[in-house]
Amino acid sequence: MEDAIVSFEELKRLSGYKLAKRVCEWLEANRIPHLKSASGRPIVSAAVFRQALGEPLGDAQPQPSTRSINLDALDRASTR
């Protein structure tokens, strides 16, 4: 069975950041819904993360993506 929550280690790898605060900022910049644990680490559902990547949930028909890459956020991230 697949994990229901994306691990913090995986979120760090995907975002390129090590600090929980920066990972949360990256999630917000990419409009990926998440919660924060008591320690401030982001908690993201694997299903929500897959949906953010464009994978349809359940029996839903694939919809064309209206999302785009947030180039401003990438630019800011590259200057940190």
Number of C-alpha atoms within 10 A of each C-alpha: 3 6 9 11 13 18 15 16 9 10 21 17 12 11 15 13 16 13 12 17 14 17 21 24 17 21 18 13 15 16 12 16 15 16 12 13 9 7 7 12 18 22 17 20 17 15 17 19 17 13 13 16 12 15 16 15 12 7 6 8 9 10 9 7 10 6 11 7 9 11 10 10 14 13 10 9 15 8 6 5
